[in-house]
Amino acid sequence: MPKKKTALTIEERLQQALVPAEEQPYEVPENWVWVRLGAVCFFENGYAFKSDKFSSEKGIPVIRISNIKENNVDLDDCIKTLEENIDEKFIVHQGDLLIAMSGATTGKNGVYMSANIAYLNQRVGNIKVKNKELLIEKFRNFYIANMQNEILNTAYGGAQPNISSQKMSVMTFPLPPLSEQQRIVERIEELFAKLDEAKERLQEVADSFAVRKAAILHKAFTGELTKQWRRENGMSDESWEEETIGDVCTVNPKKIDAKNLDDNLEVSFVPMAAVSDVFGEIVNHEVKNLQDVRTGFTNFSEGDVIFAKITPCMENGKSAIVGPLVNDIGYGSTEFYVLRCKKELYNKYLYHMVRNTTFRAEAKAVMTGAVGQQRVPKTFLQEYQLLLPTLSEQHEIVRLIDDLLARERKAQQATEQALASIDLMKKSILARAFRGELGTNKASEASALELLRQVLVEN
C-alpha cells in the first residue's frame, strides 16, 4: 500500500514559494520579497473547441491568440461558438490576463476588458491571481506586460515556440507590500497617461505629413508654389500651356534593337518588388543575362519614369526614375508603363506628378479588369490633361518640391523617433517600478514576506 504523503508545514510551503538568493534577478527593497509566479498566480489553459461549433454572428466570443493585441484583448473579428456546457475554468471574465502560449507571438499578453463573458481557446492561457489580499491584478498586468521577452525565453520548440504553465509557475516575481503595489500601479498609470497624451499629439503630427505633402504638390501643379518665382523672372501667370501627357511624353516607347547583342550580355532587371512605394525609387535592381529577359519583359532606359499600372501597386505609389543601368540596358516587370519625356517635359516633374495622390486617385477611378487584377489603361496616361509650365519653371518647381519634402521627411523622422522614445520610456518606467525605484516605497511598512506567510496560514 503506497505511503500517504505528509502535508507540508507552513515553513516548507513558504520555502517553496520563495526564490533562493542566488536565483534572484536583482535587488529589491528590503520589505519586498522574491517569489515564484506560481505562488501568487495560477494558470488555466484554453479549450479545444470543435470547428463545426463556430459561428461568425451568434454565440459566445472565443478568444484566440490573434485577438490579443497591444496588451489588450480585441473582440473585433472574434469568432463565436454555440457550444454550451463549457467548464467554468474556460470562461473569461473582465480583468483576466490572457497570454499566447504558442506560435510566433508566444508571450504576448492582454487584459480582457469587456463586461461580457467569453471563452478561452486552446493555446491561450489565463493568468489568474490566487489571492487578491496578496497581489493586485493591475500590478500583475504591468509586470507580465514587462516580461514578454523573458517569458518567450522560457519557450521550447523551434519555429513554433511553446510555453507551459509549469515553466511559467517557476518564474521569478518581485512582491512588494500590498499598499506599495497600489502606489506603484497609480504611479505607473499617472506617468503612462502623460506619455499617452504626448503620444497622441505626436501621432496627430505624424498623420498630418501626408496632408501637408499633398498640399505642397497641389500648390506645385497649380502654379501657386512658383508664383513669386514667375514675377521675379518676368513671366506671366498665363505662361502655362494645356497639354496631354501623350503630347509631351512617349508612353511605352519601342524596345531597343537587341538582335545583334550577345545573349550573355549582362543587363539590369527591375521586378515590381524592387521599386519602393515608400521612397519612390528603385532600391535593388537585379542583374541578368540578356537572353533571359529580351522577350516577355518591359524595356526601359536611364532617365525614363516607370509607373506601376496594376492594383494595388499603382495605388501604393510604385513609381521611379530609372537610374544608371548595367550596360545602359534595363528590363523589368510587364506591369510597368514606361514614360519617356520629350524635350518639353522634365522627367522629375513628371515623376512627382504621377506620384501625387491626386493623380493616382484619378488613375484608380478608370482601372479596368477583374478584381485583384485591375490595371490603368494606357489611354488614361496618353490623354491625361495637364497645364504645363515652361521647362525652366518645371526645374524650379522640382527644386522647391524636393526641398520642402526633404524638410517634411526630416520632421517626420524626428516625430517617429519621438514616438519610439515614448515606448522606450514606458519600458524604463516599468523596469524601475519593479525594482522599487519610482519613489513610492515606504520602508516602514510591514514586509511582504509576513503577508505571504499570513496568507499561507489562512489557506
N, C-alpha and C positions, 0 to 999 in steps of 0.2 A: 504494500500500500504506500503510495507516494507521501512523502513527508509534507505536512502542511506548512506553508510559508508563514514566517513570523512577521507581523505588521511592523513597519519601520517606526522608529521613535521620531519625535519632533526634530531632534538634532540631526538624525540621519536624513530626514526629508529636507531639512534646511541645507545640509551639505550638498544634497543632490541639486538643489535649486541654485546654489551659489557657484560662481565661476572662480576657479583657483587663481591666485595672484599671477602665476606665470602665463595664464591664458587671457588675462585682461588686456584689451587692445590699447588702453591709455588710462591715465589717472583721471579720476572724477572727484568732486568734493567729498570730504570725509563722511558726511551724513547721507551720501548716496551709496548704492551697492550694485555690484555687477551680478546679474542673474542670467540663467538660461531663458531664452524666449519662451520655451515650453513651461516655465514656472509661472508665467503671468498670462500666457495665451494658450488656446488650444485651436486645433485646425480641423476643418471639415472639407472633404473633397467633394467634387460635383457628381452629379448623377448622369449615367449614360442613357439619355432619352432615345427612344426609337424614332427614327426619321419620319415614319408614317404618321406620327402623332403631332408633327409640326404643322403650324398654320401661320400664314402671313398677316392675318387680320384678327382672329379671335383667339382667346385663351390667356394664359398667364405668360408674361415675358420670360424667356430663357436666356440667362446671361452667359455669353461666350467670351472667349479671350478678346475677340475683335471689338467688344463693347467697352473694354477698359481703355480709356483714353485720358492722358494728361492728369493722372491722379483722381479721375472721376469715372463713373460708370454712365455711359451714354446709351440710352434706350432707343435712340433713333435707329431705324432699320433692324430692330431687335426681332428675332423670330419668337413665335409664341407656341404654346402647346396646349392641347385639350386633355392631356393626360392628367388623371386625378389620383388621389390616394398616395401622394408623394410624402415620403418620410419628412418629418419636421426639420431634420438636420440639413436637408437640401433646400430649405426655404430661406430666402434672403430678405432681411429686414432693413429698414432705414438705419444708417450709421454703420452697417457692416463693411469691413475692409476686405476687398476681393483681390486676388493675385493670380497672375498667369503662371501655371505650373509646368508648362512645356512650350516648345516651339521657339521661333526666332526672337520672340519678345518675352521670353521667360523672365519673371521677376517684376514685370510692370504691374502696378497695383493702382487701385482707385476705390474711393468711398461711394457706397450706394446711397444716394440722397433722396430717392423717391419714397413717398409715404405708402405706396402700394407694394405689396409683396411681389417677389419674383422667384424664379427657380435657378439653381446653380447647375450649370452644365459641367460635364466631365472636363478635366484639365484646368478647371478654375477652382481655386481654393478660397476658403473663408477663414480669416484670422480673427478669432473672437477673444475678447477679454474674459479671463476666468473670473475675476473679482473686481468690481468697479470701486471697491474700497482700497484697492491696491494699485490700480492702474486706470488712468483716464483714457478714454478711447481716442481723443484727439492727439494726445501725446503719442500713443501707439501709431496713429496715422502718420504723423510727421516723421517719426523715427523710421518706419518701414519705407516711406517715400524716399528718405535719405539713403537707404541701404539697398537700393535696387541692384547696383553693381555687385555689392558683396553677396547678395542673395544669388545672383547669377553665377558667381564664382563657386557656389556650393553645388551647382548643377552637374549632372552626369549625362553622358551621351555626346554624340558628335554634332552633326548638322542640326539636329533637333534636340537641344538640351532639355533635361527634365529636372525638376526639384521635387523633393519628397517632404512630407510633413515631419518625418523623423529627423531629417537633416536640419530643417528649419528650427525644430524644437531645441536643438543644442546650440543655436546661435547665441551670441552674447547680447545682453540688453542692459543699458545703464538705467537703474531705477532710482529716481530721487524720491524724497518725501512727497506725499500726495499734494500738499499745498504748493510745493515748489513746481510740481508738474503743471498745476493750473496756472501759475505765474508764467512759466515758460511758454505755455500754449498762448496765453494772452499776449505776451511779448512778441512771439513769432507772428501772430495774426496782425498785430499792430504794425510791425515792420513790413510784412508782406502786403498789407493794404496800401501803404505808402508806395511801395515798389510797383504794385499793380496799377496804381493811379499814374505813376510816371510812365509805365509801360504802355498804358492806354494812350497817353498823349503822344508818345514816340511812335506808336503804331499809326496814329492818325497822320502824323508827318510822313511816315513811310508810305502809307496808302495814297498820299496826295502827289507823290512823284509822278505817277502815270498821268494824272490830270495835268500837272504842270508841263510835262513833256508834250502832251497833246496840244496844250495851249501854245507852246513855243513853235511847234510845227504848223499849227493853224496860222499863226502870225507870219511864219516864213512863206507859206504858199498863197497867202492873200496879199502880200506886199507890205504889210504893216511893219514887219521886222526891219526892213531896209528903207523905210520912208525917209528917214533923216539922211541916209546914205545917198539917195537919189537927189535930194535937194543939194547936198554938198557937191555932187558931181554934175549938177545942171541937167538932170534927167527928169522927164515928165512922169507923172503917175500913170499916164496913159501909154507908157512905153511897152507894157506887156502885151503880147500878141496871142490871139486864140489859135491853138494848135491841137492836134491829137498826138498821142504817143506814137502812132504809126507814121506821122509826118516827120518826126524828128528822131526816130529810133527804128531800127530793124528788129522785128520780133522773130526769133529763131532764124538767124542767118544761115546760109548754106554751110555745110560741113567743109572742112579743109580737104583738099585733094590729097589723099594719103596712099594712092595706088603705088607710087614708086618709093614709098618709105619702107624701111626694114621692119619685118614683123616683130623683131626683138627690141625695137626702139622703145626705150622707157618713156612713159608719159604720165602726167598727173591724172588721178581719178578721184572724183568727189561724190561719194554716196550722200544720200539725204542726211544721214546721221552725222556727217562731218560738218554740217552747217549749224551753227549755234543760233537758236531762236532768241536767246537772251542777248548775246552780243552782236548778232547780225554779221557774222563773219565766218569764213572757213577756218575751222580750228585744227583740223587734222586730215589733210588730203592723203590719199594713198598713191603708191607708185605701181604701175602695171605695164606689161608689155603691150604694144600697140595691137598685136594680133588678138588680144583678149577683149579689146574694147572698141575696135574700129567700126563694128556694126552693132546695132541694138542699143546704143547709148547716145546721150546728148553731147555734142561737141561745142566747146567754147574757147575763147582766147583771153589773155590778160586784159583787164580793163572792162570786160563785159559784166553786166549785172545779171545774176541768176536769181530767179523768183520762183519759189515753190508754188505749183498750181493745184496740188491735191490737198484735201482736208485730212487731218487738222493742221498740217504743216504750214499751209498758207496763213490760216488764222493766227497761228503762233508766231509768225514773223520770220520764217526761214528764208531769208534773202541775204545776198552778199555781193560784194565787188570782188571779182576774180583777181587774185594777186599773181605773183610770178609762178610760172609753171615749168615742170621738167621738160626740157627741150621745146619750150614755148607751145606745148600742146596739152590741152585739157579735155577730159571727158567726164561725164557724170550721169546721175540718175535721169531717166526719161521723164521724171515728174518735175523737172525744172523747165521754165521758159528762159530763153537766153535773150537779153535785151542789149543790143549793141547801139550805142549812141552815135548819131550823126554829128556833124561839126557844130550844129546849133545847140546841142544839149550836153551839159556836163554830167558825167556818169555819177558823181557823188550827189548831185542834185536829184537825179532820177532815183538813186538808191534811197535817199531819205524820203522821197515821195512815196515809193511803193512800200516802205516800212511803216509809213504813217498808219495809225489805226483807222483813220477815216477812209483811206484808200482800201485797206483790207476789208472793211465793213461793206464797202460798195462791191468789192470783188466777191465776197461771200454771198451777197444777195442775188448774184446771177449764176452761181455754180449750177452745174448740171451733172446728171449721173445718179447711180444707185447710192443709197445711204451707205456711208463709210468709204465710198469711192468717188465722191463728188470732186469735180475739177472746175477751175476757172476757164471759160472759153477763150481761145486765142483772140477772138474778135473783141472781147472786152478790153484787152490791152491795146489792140490796134486802134480802136475807136474812142478810147478814153480821152475826154476833152480836158484841156488844161490851159491856163493863162501862163505863158512862158516869158520870163524876163530876159533881158539881154544876157549874153554869156558872162560878161563881167559882173553883172549883178548876181547871177547864179553862183559864181565863185564867192562873192561876198556873203550871200545867204548861207552857203555851206560853212564858211568860216565861222559865222555867228552861231549857227546851229551846233557845230562841233564844240565851240567854246562854251555855250550855255549848257549843252548836255553833259559836257565834262564836269562842269560845276555841279550839276544835279547829281551825277554819279558819285562825285566826291562826298556830297552831303548825304546821299543815300547810304554810302558805305559807313559814314560816321554814325548814322542813325541805326544801321544794322549792328554795328559794334556796340552801341549803347544798349540796344535791346538784348544782345548776347550777354553783356556785362550784368544786366539785371538778373538773368538766370544764374549767373555765377555768384552774384551777391546772395541770392536766396540759398544756394548751396552752402555758402560760407556761414550764413546765419544759422542754418540747421546744424552744421558741424560744430559751431560754437555752443549752440543750445545744448547739445548732448555731451558737452564737456563741462557744462556748468559755467560758461563764460559770458552769459548775457547780463550779468549783474543782478540777477533776481534771487540767487540762493541766500538763505539765511542759515548761517552755521549753528545758530542756537536751537533750531528745530530738531525734534527727535529724529534719529536715523531711520532711513527706510528699512534697515535691517530689522529693527524692532517691529515695524509694521508688518513685514513679511513673516516674522516669527508668530505674531499675533494671529494673522490670517491662517497660517498653518495649524495653529492650535484650535481655531474655531472651525476648521474644515477637515 
